[in-house]
């Protein structure tokens, strides 16, 4: 039978009947998985469950219109959709519920995300792209409500780029921009700013995306009247409806239990988005949530008896079954037999998944028990070790924690012992931890040979008498070379296009490369990042510009929840090589001179964070990143665009290394580490310190994530025996991170003759004006006096107290 996505007018009755029964089978299968999944949580086999029960029918309709090359950006209610596309089996769902760490058995995240979070594999083992046009694609879900929306915008915009830009290698990514990006969201989550910002941006950009709103009238326990004006999101969004005179959205409202209406609505939406590149919103109403929001609560606590009865009568699966019978497509006995077989299938899948999950743990438990038995026989603390062994024997369904906890605890009772049996246990524990920890901690960054930290340094080259220009000209001309070299490179942001950014680092490039590749955007930082993530997921090389570093917090949730965690949470199966360009550090005022580096380096693990001291160094970072495929944040020095720099003659080619420091000044008395704009102050202070006989070595950190992967800073401390980290972040911010890296990770503690110290900005935001900058952040005198004080403590005779 032909079960391809077609509506009934295109196929014979036999094929139509087969299609209906296939859809009914998927709906019942998904529901049974939801019901049984909840039971697995309540019996303690799984920690948490959240399922798609009550949303089955619209997801079947969406699946019917979803084609190869299309992308989903959804949320944790979409299991029926994934099953309908053949991308999720019941057994895989249960492996996700149990957090199986085998990516073959749990292909959505290898147990790193809770059940209900879905993705497809976009890249090969060597990191190269798979042909995304020959598969159905799902970008990796995140739990954060509406967090999937910004990314959806970029996934849709990629189709627009592939349709309209020439000279792009689109073979693996697009068929003339015909791909639709499909977003799903719950009705309550449409209250989030991310949703509303994305809807506005999508209407402006006119990109092919279809947003489905699953509306069951509640957001956990809170009814719709608290979520949406007029208690109806489609009424609220009615102003976005396109008409003959103005572009906008096609808005469709459809009942979630009406199978034929759903099929026609989704086919219509797909045609509009795919052919016309017009965004569509489908508001699916009268849905239910039979088991409540999740396994953490019961909806009987907040829904009235009348509402619960209505939900029972209007359950989409129940209404679908009634329709199948009313139309004569199947007899009740046939459906009963089908339902019975599906229940059996799900039970078998659950049983097999649990057995497969337990099998390696049981095998390791058996080995460990024997090792504990052997070690106990040779230990004076035999009774204590035997108790641990017996406790482990009593655990009938062991997990990795049980094995680690008991084996490591047993070793405490063998302190000072030197037996073969103890060594065998030690060897087992070490090997177990070595094998197990990466299952939870690997792939935060790329581990491939092509990763950015492996791109070799290529130094800038200069003519005999190099031209001296404003730093922003070096940056601009380097961007020009990159756009020539990489047709897939695009840049966009507030003021990035026509005026070439606020500091003219992109001056004239829109005129040369067009409004799609060098683009202006609205003031909407979250979706600027979302555009970048989505386009990067589809093979483009976007540079998303956040005008000032202080404004990055508008986009922080998207950066940390979605971009920074992507490689990790997909177990290396998806990548988004987005470069985020911004500018910050020393200027004047609370909102234009921030240096919140401590916050950034902690919440953006998974991205590179690069802090160039000048525009040549910044240009080299862009060149390095374009040779790799990882996300990064580059923070240009806001007060450095008009400072003079020599123009390199190898623009577009020289590469600033990532993860390496640079020594700017040799010295023997103290090591001073800093980065970005503050280095100019440190270098001036070092010159002035030399006048009083203090020889300071000055090091540029260059990259904060990662910092000094070769451990070169400690070599300086070995020589100088003193360390000062100078930073314009708040106390305890980035400077504390750098000290921890040097003292603890690099082991510099043993080489210090003085306590390691930091010099930072004050705890408040920088005050306005030149004086505000001077008294808010470290200045030359601060650095001089701090270093002098350290040397005074060592040698007060030669360096008497300054003040």
C-alpha positions in Angstrom: 0.0 0.0 0.0 1.1 3.6 -0.7 1.3 5.4 2.7 3.1 8.5 1.4 1.7 11.8 2.6 -1.3 12.5 0.4 -4.9 13.4 1.1 -7.8 11.3 0.1 -8.6 13.0 -3.2 -5.2 11.9 -4.6 -5.4 8.2 -3.9 -7.7 5.1 -4.2 -10.1 4.2 -1.4 -7.9 1.2 -0.5 -4.9 3.4 -0.1 -6.9 6.0 1.7 -8.2 3.3 4.1 -4.7 2.0 4.7 -3.5 5.5 5.4 -6.3 6.1 7.9 -5.6 2.8 9.7 -1.9 3.5 9.7 -2.5 6.9 11.3 -4.8 5.3 13.9 -2.2 2.7 14.7 0.4 5.4 15.3 -2.0 7.4 17.4 -2.8 4.4 19.6 0.8 3.4 19.7 1.9 6.8 20.9 -0.9 6.9 23.5 0.0 3.5 24.9 3.7 4.6 25.2 2.5 7.7 27.1 0.3 5.6 29.5 3.0 3.0 30.1 5.7 5.6 30.3 3.9 7.3 33.2 3.6 4.0 35.0 7.3 3.4 34.7 8.0 6.7 36.4 5.5 6.1 39.2 7.1 2.7 39.8 10.5 4.3 40.1 12.2 2.9 37.0 12.4 6.4 35.5 12.9 9.8 37.1 10.5 11.9 35.2 8.0 11.6 32.3 6.4 14.1 30.0 4.4 12.8 27.0 2.3 13.8 24.0 -1.0 12.2 25.0 -4.0 14.4 23.8 -1.9 15.9 21.0 -1.7 12.8 18.7 -4.0 13.8 15.8 -2.6 17.2 14.8 0.9 15.7 14.9 -0.2 13.0 12.5 -1.4 15.8 10.2 1.8 17.7 10.5 3.8 14.5 9.7 1.7 14.0 6.5 2.9 17.4 5.1 6.5 17.2 6.4 9.0 16.4 3.6 12.6 15.4 3.2 14.8 18.5 3.9 12.2 20.1 6.2 13.2 20.9 9.8 11.3 20.6 13.1 11.9 23.0 16.0 9.6 21.7 18.6 9.0 20.9 22.2 8.5 17.9 24.4 5.0 17.0 23.4 5.9 15.8 19.9 6.5 12.1 20.3 3.6 11.1 18.0 5.0 13.3 15.2 8.4 11.6 15.5 6.8 8.2 15.5 4.7 9.0 12.5 7.9 9.9 10.6 9.6 6.7 11.7 12.1 8.6 13.7 11.2 7.2 17.1 10.3 3.6 18.1 8.6 2.6 21.3 11.8 0.9 22.5 13.8 4.0 21.8 11.2 6.1 23.8 11.6 3.8 26.8 15.4 3.9 26.5 15.1 7.6 26.7 12.9 7.3 29.7 15.5 5.1 31.5 18.4 7.4 30.4 20.3 4.7 28.5 23.8 6.0 27.7 24.1 4.1 24.4 23.5 6.4 21.5 22.5 3.5 19.3 19.7 2.5 21.7 18.8 6.1 22.7 19.5 8.1 19.6 18.0 11.4 20.9 20.7 12.2 23.4 22.3 9.0 24.8 20.5 9.7 28.0 21.6 13.2 28.5 18.1 14.7 28.2 14.8 13.6 29.7 12.3 11.8 27.5 10.4 13.9 25.0 13.4 15.7 23.6 14.0 14.8 20.0 16.6 15.3 17.3 18.0 13.7 14.2 21.6 13.1 13.2 23.0 15.9 10.9 26.6 15.0 10.7 28.9 12.0 9.9 31.4 10.5 12.3 34.2 12.7 10.8 32.1 15.8 11.5 31.1 16.4 7.9 27.5 17.1 7.0 25.1 14.4 6.0 22.8 15.2 3.1 20.0 16.9 4.9 17.8 17.1 1.8 17.5 13.3 1.8 16.2 13.0 5.4 13.6 14.5 7.6 15.2 16.7 10.2 14.6 17.7 13.8 16.7 20.2 15.5 17.5 19.2 19.1 14.9 20.1 21.6 15.4 22.0 24.9 13.1 22.0 27.9 12.9 25.8 28.3 9.4 27.0 27.3 9.5 28.9 24.0 13.2 28.4 23.8 12.7 26.5 20.5 11.2 29.6 18.8 14.3 31.7 18.0 16.1 28.8 16.4 13.0 28.1 14.2 13.4 31.6 12.7 16.9 30.8 11.5 15.9 27.3 10.2 13.3 29.0 8.0 15.5 31.9 7.0 18.0 29.4 5.6 15.5 28.4 3.0 15.2 32.0 1.9 19.0 32.3 1.7 19.3 29.1 -0.4 16.5 30.2 -2.8 17.9 33.7 -3.3 21.7 33.6 -3.0 23.8 32.6 -5.9 27.1 30.5 -5.8 26.1 28.6 -2.6 26.9 24.9 -2.4 23.5 23.8 -1.4 23.6 20.2 -2.5 23.4 18.8 1.0 21.3 21.5 2.5 18.5 22.7 0.2 16.4 22.1 -2.9 16.0 25.7 -4.1 14.8 26.8 -0.7 11.7 24.6 -0.8 12.2 23.4 2.8 9.7 24.4 5.5 10.7 24.9 9.2 8.0 23.5 11.4 7.7 24.9 15.0 5.5 23.5 17.8 4.6 25.2 21.1 2.0 24.9 23.8 -0.6 27.6 24.1 0.7 28.8 27.5 4.2 29.2 26.3 3.1 31.7 23.7 3.1 34.2 26.6 6.9 34.1 26.5 8.8 36.9 24.9 10.7 34.5 22.7 7.5 33.4 21.0 6.3 36.9 20.3 9.7 38.2 19.2 10.0 35.3 16.8 6.5 35.8 15.4 7.2 39.5 14.7 10.6 38.7 13.1 9.1 36.0 11.0 6.5 38.3 9.7 9.1 40.9 8.8 11.5 38.5 7.1 8.7 36.5 5.4 10.3 33.1 5.8 8.8 29.6 5.3 7.9 28.5 8.7 4.7 26.9 10.1 4.1 27.3 13.8 1.6 24.9 15.4 0.1 26.0 18.7 -1.2 23.0 20.7 -4.0 24.5 22.8 -5.5 22.5 25.6 -6.6 25.6 27.6 -4.0 25.2 30.3 -0.4 25.9 31.2 0.2 23.3 33.8 -2.5 24.4 36.3 -3.0 27.9 35.0 -6.0 28.4 32.6 -5.8 30.3 29.3 -7.3 33.6 30.7 -4.0 34.2 32.5 -1.9 33.6 29.5 -3.4 35.4 26.5 -5.2 38.6 25.9 -8.8 37.7 25.0 -8.0 34.1 26.2 -7.2 33.2 22.6 -3.8 33.4 21.0 -5.2 33.5 17.4 -7.4 36.4 18.3 -4.5 38.1 19.9 -2.4 37.6 16.8 -5.1 38.6 14.3 -3.2 41.7 13.4 -0.5 39.6 11.9 -2.9 38.2 9.3 -1.7 39.1 5.8 -4.0 40.8 3.3 -3.8 42.1 -0.3 -1.9 45.2 0.7 0.4 44.0 3.5 2.6 41.0 4.1 2.1 39.0 7.2 1.0 35.5 8.3 -1.6 33.1 7.1 -3.5 32.3 10.3 -5.4 29.0 10.5 -7.6 27.8 13.4 -8.6 24.1 13.5 -10.0 21.7 16.1 -7.5 19.2 17.3 -9.9 16.2 17.1 -11.1 16.8 13.5 -8.9 14.5 11.4 -10.0 15.7 7.9 -9.9 19.4 8.9 -6.4 18.9 10.3 -5.2 17.2 7.2 -6.4 19.9 4.9 -5.2 22.7 7.3 -1.6 21.3 7.3 -1.5 20.6 3.6 -2.7 24.2 2.9 -0.1 25.6 5.4 2.7 23.6 3.8 1.8 24.8 0.3 1.7 28.4 1.4 5.0 28.3 3.3 6.9 26.1 0.8 5.8 27.8 -2.4 5.3 31.4 -1.4 7.7 31.7 1.5 4.9 33.1 3.7 4.9 32.1 7.4 1.8 30.3 8.8 0.4 29.9 12.3 -1.9 27.0 13.0 -3.8 27.4 16.2 -5.0 23.9 17.1 -7.8 24.2 19.7 -9.9 21.8 21.8 -7.1 19.6 22.7 -6.8 17.6 25.9 -4.1 16.4 28.3 -5.4 13.1 29.6 -2.6 12.5 32.1 -2.0 16.1 33.1 1.1 18.1 32.5 3.7 15.6 33.6 4.4 12.8 36.1 5.1 15.4 38.8 1.5 16.2 39.3 -2.2 15.4 38.7 -4.5 17.6 36.7 -7.5 16.4 38.9 -6.2 18.9 41.4 -7.0 22.0 39.3 -9.5 21.0 36.7 -13.3 20.9 37.4 -15.4 17.7 37.1 -17.1 19.3 34.1 -13.8 20.0 32.4 -12.5 16.5 33.1 -15.7 15.0 31.6 -15.4 17.3 28.5 -11.8 16.2 28.0 -12.8 12.5 28.3 -15.5 13.0 25.7 -13.3 15.0 23.3 -10.1 13.2 23.5 -8.7 13.3 20.0 -8.0 9.6 19.8 -11.5 8.8 21.0 -13.0 11.2 18.4 -10.7 9.7 15.7 -11.9 6.2 16.5 -15.6 7.3 16.4 -15.0 8.9 13.0 -13.3 5.7 11.6 -16.3 3.7 12.7 -18.9 6.3 11.5 -17.3 6.4 8.0 -17.2 2.7 7.6 -13.4 2.7 7.2 -13.1 -0.1 9.8 -15.3 -2.3 12.0 -15.1 -2.1 15.8 -13.8 -5.7 16.0 -10.9 -4.7 13.6 -10.0 -1.8 15.8 -10.2 -3.8 19.0 -7.8 -6.4 17.5 -5.5 -3.6 16.3 -5.5 -2.0 19.8 -4.8 -5.3 21.5 -1.8 -5.9 19.3 -0.5 -2.4 19.9 -0.7 -2.8 23.7 1.3 -6.0 23.4 3.8 -4.4 21.2 4.4 -1.5 23.6 4.7 -3.9 26.6 7.3 -6.0 24.7 9.2 -2.8 23.8 9.2 -1.6 27.4 10.3 -5.0 28.7 13.1 -5.3 26.1 14.3 -1.7 26.7 14.5 -2.3 30.5 16.3 -5.6 30.0 18.8 -4.0 27.6 19.3 -1.1 30.0 20.0 -3.5 32.9 22.1 -6.1 31.2 25.5 -4.3 31.2 24.9 -3.1 34.8 24.1 -6.6 36.0 27.2 -8.0 34.2 29.4 -5.4 35.9 27.7 -6.0 39.2 28.6 -9.7 39.0 32.2 -8.9 38.3 32.4 -6.3 41.1 30.8 -8.7 43.7 33.5 -11.3 43.0 36.2 -8.6 43.3 34.8 -7.5 46.6 34.6 -11.1 47.8 38.2 -11.7 46.9 39.4 -8.4 48.5 37.4 -9.1 51.7 39.1 -12.5 52.2 42.5 -10.8 52.4 41.5 -7.7 54.4 41.5 -7.2 58.2 38.2 -5.2 57.5 36.5 -8.2 56.0 33.2 -7.6 57.8 32.9 -4.1 56.6 33.7 -5.0 53.0 31.3 -8.0 53.1 28.5 -5.7 54.2 29.1 -3.5 51.2 29.1 -6.6 49.0 25.9 -7.8 50.5 24.2 -4.4 50.1 25.2 -4.5 46.4 23.8 -8.1 46.1 20.5 -6.9 47.4 20.2 -4.3 44.6 18.3 -6.3 42.0 18.3 -3.6 39.4 21.6 -1.8 39.7 22.5 1.4 38.0 26.0 2.9 37.4 25.7 5.0 40.6 25.3 1.8 42.7 28.4 0.3 41.2 30.5 3.4 41.6 29.3 4.2 45.1 29.9 0.7 46.6 33.2 0.0 44.9 34.7 3.3 45.9 33.5 3.1 49.4 34.9 -0.4 49.8 38.4 0.9 49.0 38.3 3.1 52.2 38.5 -0.1 54.3 41.6 -1.2 52.5 43.8 1.8 53.2 47.4 0.8 53.6 46.8 -2.7 52.3 49.0 -4.1 49.6 47.4 -7.2 48.1 46.8 -8.5 44.6 43.1 -8.6 45.4 43.0 -4.9 46.4 44.9 -3.9 43.3 42.4 -5.8 41.1 39.6 -3.9 42.7 41.4 -0.6 42.3 42.0 -1.4 38.6 38.3 -2.2 38.1 37.2 1.1 39.8 39.7 3.2 37.7 38.7 1.5 34.5 35.0 1.8 35.3 35.2 5.5 36.0 37.4 6.1 33.0 34.9 4.4 30.8 31.7 5.8 32.4 32.5 9.5 33.0 32.7 10.4 29.3 29.2 9.0 28.8 28.1 12.0 30.8 30.8 14.6 30.2 32.2 14.2 26.7 31.6 16.4 23.7 31.1 19.8 25.4 33.4 20.9 22.7 34.4 19.2 19.5 36.8 16.3 19.9 37.6 16.1 16.2 40.9 16.9 14.6 39.2 19.8 12.8 38.3 21.6 16.1 39.2 25.2 16.3 42.0 24.7 18.9 43.8 22.6 16.3 43.8 25.3 13.6 47.5 26.3 13.4 48.6 29.9 14.0 49.4 32.0 10.9 50.9 35.3 11.9 50.0 38.5 10.1 52.5 39.5 7.5 53.4 43.1 6.6 55.0 45.0 3.8 58.4 46.6 4.4 56.6 49.9 5.1 53.1 48.8 6.1 50.2 51.2 5.8 48.9 52.5 9.2 45.1 52.6 9.4 42.4 52.7 12.0 41.9 49.3 13.5 38.4 49.1 12.2 39.8 49.2 8.6 41.8 46.1 9.2 38.7 44.4 10.4 36.5 45.7 7.5 39.0 44.6 4.9 39.4 41.2 6.5 35.6 40.7 6.5 35.7 41.6 2.8 38.2 38.8 2.1 36.2 36.3 4.2 33.0 37.1 2.2 34.9 36.6 -1.0 36.3 33.3 0.2 33.1 31.9 1.8 29.9 32.4 -0.2 28.0 30.8 2.7 29.2 33.6 5.1 26.5 36.1 6.2 26.4 38.8 8.8 23.4 40.5 10.4 22.5 42.6 13.3 21.3 46.0 14.4 23.0 48.6 12.1 25.2 46.0 10.5 23.9 46.5 7.0 23.5 50.0 5.4 25.9 51.9 7.7 28.3 48.9 8.1 27.8 48.6 11.9 28.1 51.3 14.5 31.9 51.4 14.2 32.1 50.9 10.5 33.7 47.5 10.7 31.4 46.4 7.8 31.5 49.6 5.9 30.5 49.3 2.3 30.0 45.5 2.4 26.3 45.5 2.0 26.6 47.5 -1.2 29.1 44.9 -2.4 27.5 41.7 -1.2 23.8 42.5 -1.0 21.2 43.0 1.6 20.8 39.2 2.3 24.5 38.6 3.2 25.1 41.8 5.1 21.8 42.6 6.7 20.1 44.9 9.1 17.8 43.5 11.7 15.3 44.9 14.2 16.2 45.5 17.8 15.7 41.9 18.9 18.8 40.2 20.3 17.2 36.9 21.1 16.0 36.2 17.6 19.3 37.5 16.1 21.0 34.7 17.9 18.1 32.4 16.9 18.6 33.3 13.2 22.2 32.4 13.5 21.6 29.0 15.2 19.0 27.9 12.7 21.0 28.9 9.7 24.2 27.3 11.1 22.2 24.1 11.6 21.6 24.1 7.8 25.1 24.6 6.6 25.5 28.4 6.4 28.2 30.3 8.2 26.4 33.1 10.0 27.9 35.9 12.0 25.3 37.3 14.4 26.1 40.7 15.7 25.0 41.9 19.1 25.7 45.6 19.0 27.1 45.9 22.5 28.2 43.3 25.0 25.9 44.8 27.6 22.9 43.8 25.4 23.9 40.2 25.2 21.8 39.4 28.2 18.7 39.8 26.1 19.9 36.7 24.2 21.5 34.9 27.1 18.9 32.2 27.5 19.1 31.2 23.8 22.9 31.3 23.9 23.3 29.1 27.0 20.3 26.8 26.7 20.4 26.2 23.0 23.7 27.1 21.3 26.3 26.4 24.0 24.8 23.0 24.9 24.0 21.8 21.4 27.0 19.5 20.7 26.8 18.1 24.2 23.1 17.4 24.4 23.1 15.8 20.9 26.1 13.5 21.7 27.9 15.2 18.8 25.2 14.5 16.3 24.4 18.2 15.5 26.5 21.3 15.2 25.8 25.0 14.7 29.0 26.9 13.9 27.6 30.3 14.7 30.0 33.2 15.4 28.6 35.8 17.7 30.2 39.2 17.2 30.0 42.0 19.7 32.0 44.8 21.3 32.5 45.8 24.8 34.9 46.7 27.6 36.2 50.2 28.3 34.2 53.1 27.2 32.0 55.3 29.4 28.7 54.4 31.1 26.7 51.6 32.6 25.2 50.2 29.4 28.1 50.6 26.9 31.2 49.5 28.7 30.3 46.4 30.6 32.7 43.5 31.1 30.5 40.7 32.5 33.0 38.1 31.6 32.6 36.0 34.8 29.0 35.4 34.0 29.7 34.6 30.3 32.5 32.1 30.9 30.3 30.2 33.3 27.0 30.0 31.5 28.5 29.6 28.0 30.6 26.5 28.5 30.4 24.8 25.1 31.3 28.0 23.2 34.6 29.6 22.7 34.9 33.1 24.3 37.6 35.2 22.7 38.7 38.6 23.9 41.1 40.2 21.3 43.1 43.2 22.4 43.0 44.8 18.9 41.3 44.5 15.6 44.1 42.6 13.9 43.9 39.9 16.6 40.1 39.9 16.2 40.3 39.5 12.5 42.6 36.5 13.0 40.0 34.9 15.3 37.4 35.2 12.6 39.7 33.6 10.1 40.5 30.7 12.5 36.8 30.1 13.2 35.8 30.1 9.6 38.3 27.2 9.1 36.5 25.2 11.9 32.9 24.5 12.7 32.3 25.5 16.3 30.3 28.3 18.0 32.2 31.2 19.5 31.7 34.7 21.0 34.2 37.3 19.9 34.3 40.5 22.0 36.0 43.3 20.1 37.5 46.2 22.1 35.0 49.0 22.0 37.6 51.8 22.3 40.0 50.2 19.8 38.3 50.9 16.5 40.1 54.2 15.9 43.4 53.3 17.3 46.1 52.9 14.6 47.3 49.5 13.5 49.5 48.3 10.7 47.6 46.7 7.7 48.6 43.1 7.2 49.1 41.9 3.6 47.6 38.5 4.2 44.1 39.5 5.1 41.7 36.5 5.3 44.5 34.1 5.8 46.3 34.9 9.1 44.9 33.0 12.1 45.0 33.9 15.7 45.3 30.7 17.7 42.5 29.7 20.1 43.5 28.4 23.5 47.0 30.0 23.6 48.4 33.0 25.4 50.8 35.6 24.0 53.6 37.2 26.0 53.7 40.9 25.2 56.5 41.9 27.4 59.3 39.8 29.0 60.1 40.3 32.7 61.5 38.6 35.7 59.9 40.1 38.8 56.1 39.4 38.4 53.7 37.9 35.9 50.7 40.1 35.0 47.9 38.5 33.1 45.1 40.4 31.4 43.1 40.6 28.2 41.2 42.9 25.9 41.3 46.7 26.3 42.8 46.5 29.8 46.1 45.3 28.3 46.9 48.7 27.1 46.7 50.0 30.7 48.8 47.1 31.9 51.4 47.7 29.3 51.6 51.4 30.3 51.9 50.4 33.9 54.7 47.9 33.1 56.7 50.7 31.4 56.3 52.9 34.4 57.2 50.1 36.8 60.4 49.6 34.9 61.4 53.2 35.8 61.5 52.1 39.5 63.3 48.9 38.8 60.4 46.5 38.7 60.5 44.2 35.6 57.0 42.9 34.9 56.2 40.2 32.4 52.9 40.9 30.6 50.7 38.2 29.2 47.6 38.4 27.0 45.1 35.6 27.8 43.6 36.1 24.3 41.0 33.4 24.8 39.1 32.8 28.0 37.3 29.6 26.9 39.5 27.7 26.6 42.3 29.4 28.5 45.9 28.5 27.9 45.5 24.8 26.9 49.3 24.3 26.7 49.9 25.6 30.3 52.3 28.3 29.3 51.3 30.8 32.0 52.8 28.6 34.7 56.2 28.8 32.9 56.2 32.5 33.4 55.2 32.1 37.1 58.1 29.6 37.5 60.4 32.4 36.4 58.8 35.4 38.3 57.3 33.6 41.3 54.5 36.1 41.5 51.2 36.5 39.8 48.7 39.3 39.3 45.6 39.0 37.2 44.1 42.3 36.1 40.5 42.3 34.9 37.8 44.9 34.4 35.1 42.4 35.5 33.7 42.6 39.0 35.6 41.1 42.0 35.4 37.3 41.9 34.5 37.3 38.2 36.8 36.3 35.4 39.9 37.0 37.4 38.9 34.4 39.9 38.4 31.9 37.1 41.9 32.7 35.6 43.6 32.4 39.0 41.9 29.0 39.5 43.1 27.9 36.1 46.7 28.9 36.8 47.0 27.9 40.4 45.0 24.7 40.4 44.9 23.3 36.9 48.4 24.4 35.9 49.8 23.8 39.4 51.5 27.2 39.8 51.0 27.2 43.6 54.3 25.6 44.3 56.3 28.3 42.4 54.8 31.3 44.2 56.8 33.4 46.7 53.8 35.7 47.2 50.1 35.2 47.3 48.4 35.3 43.9 46.4 38.4 43.6 43.7 40.0 41.4 43.0 43.6 40.5 39.5 44.1 39.3 36.8 46.7 38.6 34.6 47.8 41.5 31.5 45.7 42.2 29.1 48.1 40.5 28.5 48.9 36.9 30.9 51.5 35.5 29.8 55.1 36.1 29.4 57.5 33.2 32.2 59.8 31.9 35.9 59.7 31.9 36.1 60.0 35.7 33.5 57.3 36.0 35.7 55.0 34.0 38.8 55.9 36.0 37.2 55.3 39.4 35.1 52.2 38.3 37.7 50.1 36.6 41.5 49.4 37.0 43.6 52.3 35.8 47.3 52.7 35.3 47.9 53.9 38.8 46.0 51.0 40.3 48.1 48.5 38.4 51.4 50.3 39.3 50.5 50.5 43.0 49.3 47.0 43.2 52.5 45.6 41.7 54.6 47.9 43.8 52.8 46.8 46.9 53.5 43.1 46.1 57.2 43.8 45.5 57.3 46.0 48.7 56.2 43.1 50.8 59.1 41.0 49.4 61.8 43.8 49.5 60.7 46.7 51.7 64.2 48.2 51.9 64.6 48.7 48.1 60.9 49.4 47.7 59.7 51.5 50.6 56.0 52.0 51.2 54.4 54.2 48.5 51.5 55.6 50.4 
